[in-house]
Amino acid sequence: MDEIVRIIAKDAPVKAMAITGRDLVERARQIHRTLPVITAALGRSLMACSMMGDQLKGEGSSVTLRIKGDGPMGSLTAVSDTGGNVRGFVQNPAVLLPPKANGKLDVGGAVGQRGTLTVIKDLDMKEPYVGMVPLISGEIAEDVTEYFAVSEQIPTACALGVLVDTDQSVLRAGGYLIQLLPGASDQVIDRVEAGVQALGPVTTALMAEGMDAETLLRKALAGFDLELLERRPVEYRCYCSRERVAKALVSMGSQELEALIREQGKAELTCQFCDAVYEFDRAELEALLRQAGGGPLWGRPAGEKRKNSRISLFCLDRAGEF
């Protein structure tokens, strides 16, 4: 079972959290049919976003992580609720690249090293918080570290890893965020850096030593007096529903709905986070048209025909998704 754990050091200004995410990353791979390098990129982003979401307070808050680089993957979006439950979408899931010289998947090559990482925090206030930093490497963890340092002024050590099996399924996935609070001395920083170095790559620790999220943090922060604050399950979870999709159709406006009814007589909408398909027949669309304030359809000129009747639809919320 995937989980997030949060720990604080009682003897130093250090807080940390870790995630094990094999199941949620595998679910994303199955939905989006990603090839290995994109499985790794999407999985790392989902786990980073999940930990960011778990840091939020307030019911109904959410965080959106967007990565847009100049690599063949294109753009990537991940969205998490306050419980760390996350969903995501990638523009091009079928990228195939040779591994790097060390045999690792070339995530940076797929993402690109020129572009931006954007974090949108919807705290259920009038306007969401938006932070943006240039990509550092495209390897995700380094870019998340840069975001925290620049946009939130929080010194952070971030590690994320996805191990893909020979059949392209996800074998292991996990990561951590270790953050220094105000007042951290050089000695504390040195101890954290030494612990991170001793732990090594996340996937190696998860695979070779069978660590869970708590053990991962306790080894990285060995020597600190640690207190476990929270342990909670997380999963890949989409919040799309027929009701929310209907609201999205109404938000298109009466003119677009009239054209859709006149030209096609039905609608088929696909959620890009979970690939669920929602079908609406003519009678249902006409009922939605009345909600949108539209009038009778007769006597209006037909517009240009749409190319197809299948509409891709993000589940947008105030942070940027339905």
C-alpha positions in Angstrom: 0.0 0.0 0.0 1.3 3.5 -0.9 1.7 5.9 2.0 3.1 9.2 3.1 4.9 9.7 6.4 5.8 12.9 8.1 8.6 13.2 10.7 10.1 16.1 12.7 13.4 16.2 14.5 12.9 17.0 18.2 16.6 18.1 18.6 17.0 20.2 15.4 15.0 22.5 13.1 14.4 19.8 10.5 11.2 18.4 9.1 10.8 15.6 6.5 8.3 13.5 4.6 8.6 10.5 2.4 6.3 8.6 0.0 6.2 5.1 -1.3 4.2 5.2 -4.6 4.5 2.1 -6.6 0.8 1.5 -6.9 -0.2 5.0 -7.8 2.6 5.3 -10.4 1.6 1.9 -11.9 -2.0 3.1 -12.1 -0.9 6.2 -14.0 1.2 4.1 -16.4 -1.8 1.9 -17.1 -4.2 4.8 -17.7 -1.8 6.8 -19.9 0.1 3.8 -21.5 3.4 5.5 -20.9 6.7 4.1 -22.1 9.4 3.7 -19.4 11.1 7.1 -19.5 7.7 8.8 -19.3 6.6 6.5 -16.6 9.6 7.7 -14.6 9.0 11.4 -15.4 5.3 11.2 -14.6 5.8 9.0 -11.5 8.4 11.4 -10.0 6.1 14.4 -10.7 3.1 12.6 -9.1 5.0 11.7 -6.0 6.5 15.2 -5.6 3.0 16.8 -6.1 1.5 14.3 -3.6 4.0 15.4 -0.9 3.3 19.0 -1.7 -0.4 18.4 -1.4 0.0 16.7 2.0 1.7 19.9 3.3 -1.4 22.0 2.6 -4.0 22.9 5.3 -7.7 23.4 4.8 -10.3 21.1 3.3 -10.8 21.7 -0.4 -7.2 23.0 -1.0 -5.2 21.6 -3.8 -1.8 21.9 -5.5 -1.0 21.7 -9.2 2.5 20.9 -10.5 3.1 21.7 -14.1 6.3 21.0 -16.0 6.8 22.3 -19.5 10.2 21.6 -21.1 11.7 21.6 -24.6 12.0 17.8 -24.7 9.9 15.3 -26.6 7.6 14.7 -23.6 5.9 18.1 -23.9 4.0 19.3 -20.9 3.1 17.4 -17.8 0.4 18.2 -15.1 -0.1 16.7 -11.7 -2.7 17.7 -9.2 -2.9 16.6 -5.5 -5.5 17.1 -2.8 -4.7 17.8 0.9 -4.5 14.1 1.6 -1.8 13.5 -1.0 -4.1 11.7 -3.4 -2.9 12.6 -6.9 -3.7 12.4 -10.6 -1.8 13.5 -13.6 -1.5 13.8 -17.4 1.4 13.9 -19.8 1.2 15.4 -23.4 3.2 12.7 -25.1 3.3 9.3 -23.3 5.1 7.4 -26.1 8.6 8.8 -25.9 11.3 6.3 -26.5 14.9 7.3 -25.7 18.1 5.3 -25.1 19.3 5.1 -21.5 22.0 7.4 -20.2 25.6 6.2 -20.0 25.0 4.9 -16.5 22.1 2.8 -17.6 19.5 5.0 -16.0 16.4 6.3 -17.8 17.0 9.6 -19.5 14.2 11.6 -17.8 16.0 14.9 -18.3 16.3 14.2 -22.0 12.6 13.5 -22.3 11.5 16.5 -20.2 14.2 18.9 -21.6 16.5 21.2 -19.7 14.9 24.5 -21.0 11.5 25.3 -19.7 9.6 25.9 -16.5 8.2 24.2 -13.4 5.1 25.9 -12.1 3.4 25.3 -8.8 -0.2 26.5 -8.3 -1.6 26.3 -4.7 -5.4 26.8 -4.4 -5.9 27.5 -0.7 -9.6 28.2 -1.2 -9.0 31.9 -1.2 -9.8 34.6 -3.8 -6.7 34.0 -5.8 -4.3 30.9 -5.9 -0.6 31.2 -5.1 1.5 30.7 -8.2 5.3 30.1 -8.2 7.4 29.4 -11.2 11.1 28.6 -11.7 13.2 27.6 -14.7 14.0 24.0 -15.1 17.5 23.1 -13.8 17.9 19.6 -15.2 14.5 18.2 -16.2 15.2 15.3 -13.8 12.3 16.6 -11.6 13.9 16.2 -8.1 16.5 18.9 -8.8 13.8 21.1 -10.2 11.5 20.7 -7.2 14.5 21.5 -4.9 15.0 24.7 -6.9 11.3 25.6 -6.6 11.4 25.4 -2.8 14.7 27.4 -2.6 13.6 30.2 -4.9 9.8 30.5 -4.5 9.4 29.5 -0.9 12.9 30.2 0.5 13.0 26.7 2.1 16.3 24.8 1.9 15.2 21.4 0.7 16.7 18.0 -0.2 14.5 16.2 -2.6 14.9 12.7 -4.0 12.5 10.9 -6.3 12.8 7.5 -8.0 10.9 5.1 -10.2 12.2 1.7 -11.0 10.7 0.2 -14.1 10.6 -3.6 -14.6 11.5 -5.5 -17.8 7.8 -5.8 -18.7 7.5 -2.0 -18.4 5.5 -2.2 -15.2 6.5 -0.2 -12.1 8.6 -2.3 -9.7 9.4 0.4 -7.0 8.7 4.1 -6.6 9.3 6.5 -3.8 10.9 9.8 -2.7 11.4 12.2 0.1 11.5 15.9 1.0 13.8 17.0 3.8 13.5 20.6 4.7 15.4 22.9 7.1 13.5 25.2 9.3 14.7 28.7 10.3 17.7 28.6 12.7 19.3 25.5 11.2 23.1 25.7 11.9 25.9 24.6 9.6 26.4 21.6 11.7 22.8 20.5 11.2 23.1 21.1 7.4 26.3 18.9 7.4 24.5 16.1 9.3 21.6 16.1 6.8 23.9 16.1 3.8 25.9 13.2 5.3 22.7 11.2 5.9 21.4 11.8 2.4 24.7 10.7 0.9 24.7 7.6 3.1 21.2 6.6 2.0 22.0 6.8 -1.7 19.4 6.6 -4.5 15.9 6.1 -3.4 15.1 3.2 -5.7 18.3 1.4 -4.5 17.2 1.7 -0.9 13.6 0.6 -1.6 14.7 -2.3 -3.8 17.8 -3.7 -2.2 16.9 -3.0 1.4 13.1 -3.2 1.3 12.6 0.0 3.1 9.3 1.6 3.7 8.8 5.4 3.8 9.5 5.7 7.5 12.6 3.6 7.4 13.8 5.7 4.4 13.6 8.9 6.5 15.1 7.4 9.6 18.2 6.2 7.7 18.5 9.6 5.9 18.2 11.4 9.2 20.2 8.9 11.3 21.5 10.5 14.5 18.6 12.9 14.9 15.9 12.4 17.6 12.9 11.9 15.3 9.2 11.9 16.1 6.7 10.4 13.7 3.9 12.9 13.1 1.7 11.2 10.5 1.3 8.2 8.4 -1.5 8.1 5.8 -2.3 6.0 2.7 -2.3 7.8 -0.7 -3.5 6.7 -4.1 -4.0 7.8 -7.7 -7.5 9.4 -7.5 -9.4 11.4 -10.1 -12.4 13.5 -9.0 -14.1 13.7 -12.4 -17.8 12.8 -12.4 -20.8 13.1 -14.8 -22.1 16.0 -12.7 -18.8 17.9 -13.0 -18.5 17.2 -16.7 -22.1 18.5 -17.2 -21.1 21.7 -15.4 -18.2 22.0 -17.8 -20.5 21.7 -20.8 -22.8 24.4 -19.4 -19.7 26.6 -18.9 -19.1 26.4 -22.7 -21.9 28.8 -23.2 -25.2 28.6 -25.1 -23.7 29.3 -28.5 -21.2 26.5 -28.3 -23.8 24.1 -26.9 -26.3 25.0 -29.7 -23.6 24.4 -32.3 -22.7 21.1 -30.7 -26.4 19.9 -30.7 -27.1 21.1 -34.2 -23.9 19.6 -35.8 -23.6 16.4 -33.8 -26.6 15.8 -31.7 -24.5 14.3 -28.9 -21.2 14.7 -27.0 -18.5 12.3 -25.9 -16.1 13.8 -23.4 -12.9 12.2 -22.1 -11.2 13.0 -18.8 -7.5 13.3 -19.6 -6.5 12.3 -16.0 -8.3 9.0 -15.8 -9.5 8.3 -19.4 -13.1 8.0 -18.3 -15.6 8.7 -21.1 -18.9 10.6 -20.5 -21.6 10.4 -23.2 -24.5 12.9 -23.5 -27.4 12.4 -25.9 -29.4 15.2 -27.6 -32.0 15.4 -24.9 -29.4 15.8 -22.2 -27.5 18.4 -24.1 -30.8 20.4 -24.7 -31.4 20.3 -20.9 -27.9 21.7 -20.3 -28.6 24.3 -23.0 -31.6 25.5 -21.0 -29.3 25.8 -17.9 -26.9 27.9 -20.0 -29.7 30.2 -21.0 -29.9 29.2 -24.6 -33.1 29.5 -26.6 -34.7 27.4 -29.3 -32.4 25.9 -31.9 -34.5 26.5 -35.0 -33.8 29.3 -37.4 -30.1 29.7 -36.6 -27.4 29.2 -39.2 -25.3 26.1 -38.9 -21.7 26.8 -38.1 -18.6 25.1 -39.4 -18.6 21.3 -38.8 -16.4 20.0 -36.0 -13.8 17.5 -37.1 -14.9 14.9 -34.6 -17.4 14.4 -31.8 -14.9 13.2 -29.1 -13.9 16.1 -26.8 -10.9 15.8 -24.5 -11.6 17.4 -21.2 -9.4 18.2 -18.2 -11.2 17.9 -14.9 -10.5 21.6 -14.1 -10.6 23.1 -10.6 -9.6 26.6 -9.5 -6.0 25.7 -9.5 -6.2 25.0 -13.3 -8.1 21.8 -13.7 -11.8 20.8 -13.7 
